[in-house]
């Protein structure tokens, strides 16, 4: 059997933090973007301990900025 190499890595993202990780979706990110995320995670002084934590924070910041720009 031959496995095809994908250019994406799957990262689960919590869509409702109140339910203690029971409601998740999966998103696809290009491998080079995930590699950049991993480089950030290596910088322990930033406080992120997982890819999901970093991505959730980035999405929250993006949504807050987008909402702020609408007003």
Backbone as a printed PyTorch tensor [residue, N CA C, xyz], in Angstrom:
tensor([[[  0.8480,  -1.1720,   0.0000],
         [  0.0000,   0.0000,   0.0000],
         [  0.8920,   1.2330,   0.0000]],

        [[  0.5300,   2.2340,  -0.8000],
         [  1.2740,   3.4860,  -0.8750],
         [  0.4070,   4.5920,  -0.2990]],

        [[  0.9790,   5.3280,   0.6190],
         [  0.2530,   6.4450,   1.2060],
         [  0.6370,   7.7270,   0.4880]],

        [[ -0.3380,   8.4800,   0.0740],
         [ -0.0670,   9.7500,  -0.6040],
         [  0.3480,  10.7860,   0.4270]],

        [[  1.3600,  11.5510,   0.0870],
         [  1.7870,  12.6280,   0.9690],
         [  0.8590,  13.8150,   0.7560]],

        [[  0.4200,  14.3630,   1.8360],
         [ -0.4640,  15.5230,   1.7780],
         [  0.3380,  16.7730,   2.1120]],

        [[ -0.0560,  17.8790,   1.5290],
         [  0.6080,  19.1360,   1.8750],
         [ -0.0870,  19.7980,   3.0560]],

        [[ -1.0720,  19.1200,   3.6540],
         [ -1.8100,  19.6660,   4.7760],
         [ -1.6310,  18.8120,   6.0170]],

        [[ -1.6980,  19.4440,   7.1780],
         [ -1.7760,  18.7450,   8.4500],
         [ -3.1180,  19.0980,   9.0600]],

        [[ -3.7420,  18.1680,   9.7310],
         [ -5.0420,  18.4130,  10.3390],
         [ -4.8590,  18.8440,  11.7800]],

        [[ -5.5510,  19.9090,  12.1590],
         [ -5.4790,  20.4180,  13.5200],
         [ -6.8840,  20.5220,  14.0660]],

        [[ -7.1940,  19.8170,  15.1670],
         [ -8.5230,  19.9700,  15.7590],
         [ -8.6320,  21.3380,  16.4170]],

        [[ -9.7680,  21.9600,  16.2660],
         [ -9.9990,  23.2770,  16.8550],
         [-11.2960,  23.2220,  17.6420]],

        [[-11.2370,  23.6230,  18.8930],
         [-12.4230,  23.6220,  19.7390],
         [-13.3570,  24.7400,  19.2960]],

        [[-14.6120,  24.4200,  19.0650],
         [-15.5720,  25.4420,  18.6640],
         [-16.4570,  25.8840,  19.8230]],

        [[-16.3570,  25.2350,  20.9600],
         [-17.1160,  25.6370,  22.1310],
         [-16.3490,  25.2150,  23.3760]],

        [[-15.5970,  26.1330,  23.9610],
         [-14.7350,  25.7780,  25.0850],
         [-15.5270,  25.4360,  26.3490]],

        [[-16.8120,  25.7840,  26.3930],
         [-17.6270,  25.4820,  27.5690],
         [-17.9610,  24.0030,  27.6930]],

        [[-17.8040,  23.2480,  26.6420],
         [-18.1970,  21.8400,  26.6700],
         [-17.0190,  20.9050,  26.8960]],

        [[-15.9240,  21.4520,  27.3480],
         [-14.7420,  20.6490,  27.6700],
         [-14.3160,  19.7280,  26.5340]],

        [[-14.1100,  20.3060,  25.3810],
         [-13.5200,  19.6170,  24.2390],
         [-14.4200,  18.5470,  23.6320]],

        [[-15.7070,  18.6870,  23.7170],
         [-16.5710,  17.6970,  23.0860],
         [-17.0190,  18.1210,  21.6960]],

        [[-16.9290,  19.3990,  21.3880],
         [-17.3480,  19.9010,  20.0790],
         [-16.1220,  20.3910,  19.3070]],

        [[-15.6320,  19.5610,  18.4420],
         [-14.4490,  19.9040,  17.6590],
         [-14.7520,  19.8150,  16.1750]],

        [[-14.0080,  20.5960,  15.4190],
         [-13.9770,  20.4510,  13.9740],
         [-12.5270,  20.2630,  13.5850]],

        [[-12.2880,  19.8430,  12.3930],
         [-10.9200,  19.6890,  11.9000],
         [-10.7230,  20.6570,  10.7530]],

        [[ -9.5960,  21.3480,  10.7880],
         [ -9.2640,  22.2490,   9.6900],
         [ -7.9710,  21.7690,   9.0470]],

        [[ -7.7580,  22.1760,   7.8080],
         [ -6.5240,  21.8310,   7.1090],
         [ -5.6700,  23.0870,   6.9900]],

        [[ -4.4030,  22.9310,   7.3010],
         [ -3.4320,  24.0090,   7.1450],
         [ -2.2710,  23.4970,   6.3190]],

        [[ -1.7170,  24.3510,   5.4660],
         [ -0.5410,  23.9280,   4.7050],
         [  0.6070,  23.5750,   5.6620]],

        [[  1.3700,  22.5620,   5.2910],
         [  2.4700,  22.1060,   6.1510],
         [  3.4430,  23.2280,   6.4820]],

        [[  3.7190,  24.1060,   5.5030],
         [  4.6840,  25.1710,   5.7890],
         [  4.1470,  26.1210,   6.8600]],

        [[  2.8370,  26.3210,   6.9190],
         [  2.2420,  27.1580,   7.9620],
         [  2.3420,  26.4630,   9.3200]],

        [[  2.1020,  25.1710,   9.3470],
         [  2.2200,  24.4130,  10.5960],
         [  3.6690,  24.4050,  11.0780]],

        [[  4.6090,  24.3160,  10.1590],
         [  6.0230,  24.3780,  10.5410],
         [  6.3530,  25.7210,  11.1790]],

        [[  5.7600,  26.7930,  10.6570],
         [  5.9730,  28.1200,  11.2520],
         [  5.3390,  28.1950,  12.6400]],

        [[  4.1840,  27.5830,  12.8000],
         [  3.5430,  27.5200,  14.1180],
         [  4.4420,  26.7710,  15.0920]],

        [[  5.0030,  25.6540,  14.6450],
         [  5.9000,  24.8740,  15.5070],
         [  7.1290,  25.6810,  15.9170]],

        [[  7.6460,  26.5160,  15.0170],
         [  8.7870,  27.3730,  15.3550],
         [  8.4030,  28.3530,  16.4640]],

        [[  7.1900,  28.8890,  16.3870],
         [  6.7210,  29.7950,  17.4360],
         [  6.5840,  29.0390,  18.7550]],

        [[  6.0770,  27.8180,  18.6940],
         [  5.9090,  27.0190,  19.9130],
         [  7.2350,  26.7250,  20.5950]],

        [[  8.2990,  26.6640,  19.8210],
         [  9.6210,  26.4230,  20.4000],
         [ 10.0920,  27.6030,  21.2460]],

        [[  9.5160,  28.7760,  20.9980],
         [  9.8500,  29.9590,  21.7870],
         [  8.9980,  29.9340,  23.0540]],

        [[  9.4900,  29.2760,  24.0560],
         [  8.7280,  29.0190,  25.2800],
         [  8.2400,  30.3060,  25.9500]],

        [[  8.9130,  31.4210,  25.7020],
         [  8.5630,  32.6690,  26.3700],
         [  7.2380,  33.2580,  25.8830]],

        [[  6.6510,  32.7100,  24.8400],
         [  5.3900,  33.2270,  24.3270],
         [  4.1830,  32.6150,  25.0320]],

        [[  4.3780,  31.5320,  25.7470],
         [  3.3250,  30.9660,  26.5720],
         [  2.4100,  29.9530,  25.9110]],

        [[  2.6050,  29.6700,  24.6450],
         [  1.7640,  28.6770,  23.9760],
         [  2.3310,  27.2860,  24.2190]],

        [[  1.4280,  26.3390,  24.5150],
         [  1.8820,  24.9740,  24.7850],
         [  1.4250,  23.9870,  23.7250]],

        [[  0.5600,  24.4450,  22.7950],
         [  0.0900,  23.5430,  21.7520],
         [ -0.2820,  24.3320,  20.5050]],

        [[ -0.3250,  23.6280,  19.3930],
         [ -0.7580,  24.2470,  18.1370],
         [ -2.1740,  24.7810,  18.2700]],

        [[ -3.0510,  23.9690,  18.8420],
         [ -4.4570,  24.3640,  18.9690],
         [ -4.5910,  25.6390,  19.7910]],

        [[ -3.8330,  25.7450,  20.8560],
         [ -3.8790,  26.9340,  21.7030],
         [ -3.4570,  28.1770,  20.9220]],

        [[ -2.3930,  28.0660,  20.1650],
         [ -1.9160,  29.1850,  19.3670],
         [ -2.9300,  29.5620,  18.2840]],

        [[ -3.4730,  28.5650,  17.5960],
         [ -4.4360,  28.8280,  16.5230],
         [ -5.7040,  29.4530,  17.0870]],

        [[ -6.2060,  28.9490,  18.2110],
         [ -7.4060,  29.5300,  18.8160],
         [ -7.1760,  30.9860,  19.1790]],

        [[ -6.0190,  31.2990,  19.7460],
         [ -5.6940,  32.6760,  20.1120],
         [ -5.6020,  33.5600,  18.8650]],

        [[ -4.9810,  33.0550,  17.8220],
         [ -4.8590,  33.8200,  16.5830],
         [ -6.2280,  34.0950,  15.9640]],

        [[ -7.1040,  33.1080,  15.9750],
         [ -8.4450,  33.2850,  15.4070],
         [ -9.2380,  34.2780,  16.2500]],

        [[ -9.1540,  34.1580,  17.5730],
         [ -9.8460,  35.1180,  18.4490],
         [ -9.3790,  36.5370,  18.1700]],

        [[ -8.0620,  36.7260,  18.0470],
         [ -7.5220,  38.0560,  17.7630],
         [ -7.9990,  38.5620,  16.4110]],

        [[ -8.0080,  37.6910,  15.4100],
         [ -8.4810,  38.0770,  14.0780],
         [ -9.9460,  38.5100,  14.1280]],

        [[-10.7800,  37.7200,  14.8110],
         [-12.2030,  38.0420,  14.8930],
         [-12.4370,  39.3470,  15.6510]],

        [[-11.6990,  39.5650,  16.7300],
         [-11.8360,  40.8110,  17.4940],
         [-11.4280,  42.0080,  16.6380]],

        [[-10.3400,  41.8700,  15.8920],
         [ -9.8810,  42.9450,  15.0160],
         [-10.8870,  43.2140,  13.9050]],

        [[-11.4170,  42.1600,  13.3260],
         [-12.4070,  42.2980,  12.2600],
         [-13.6600,  42.9890,  12.7850]],

        [[-14.1040,  42.5920,  13.9570],
         [-15.2930,  43.2030,  14.5630],
         [-15.0270,  44.6800,  14.8610]],

        [[-13.8550,  44.9650,  15.3720],
         [-13.4850,  46.3380,  15.7110],
         [-13.4370,  47.2160,  14.4620]],

        [[-12.9390,  46.6780,  13.3500],
         [-12.8440,  47.4400,  12.1110],
         [-14.2050,  47.7030,  11.4810]],

        [[-15.2060,  46.8700,  11.8120],
         [-16.5580,  47.0740,  11.2850],
         [-17.2090,  48.2990,  11.9110]],

        [[-16.8600,  48.5510,  13.1710],
         [-17.5020,  49.6550,  13.9190],
         [-16.9070,  50.9770,  13.6060]]])
